[in-house]
């Protein structure tokens, strides 16, 4: 998560971001990139149940 933050730091605004999740949260990529990043940033996480 710290690596993602360092890469995205110039493009993100803490607490104002909305992250869209379109894959099951049990998948490792989705847990790391969308769920944990949203928690770290204080962002809203919109979960799309069917895609």
VENBEL-V542500 format. One record per backbone hydrogen bond with DSSP energy under -1.0 kcal/mol. NH is the residue of the N-H (numbers start at 0). CO is the residue of the C=O. If there is no record, write none. Layout:
nh=NH co=CO
nh=NH co=CO
This chain:
nh=4 co=0
nh=5 co=1
nh=6 co=2
nh=7 co=3
nh=8 co=4
nh=10 co=7
nh=11 co=7
nh=14 co=40
nh=15 co=12
nh=18 co=43
nh=20 co=45
nh=26 co=23
nh=30 co=26
nh=31 co=27
nh=32 co=28
nh=33 co=29
nh=34 co=29
nh=35 co=30
nh=37 co=33
nh=38 co=34
nh=39 co=35
nh=40 co=36
nh=41 co=37
nh=42 co=37
nh=43 co=16
nh=45 co=18
nh=47 co=20
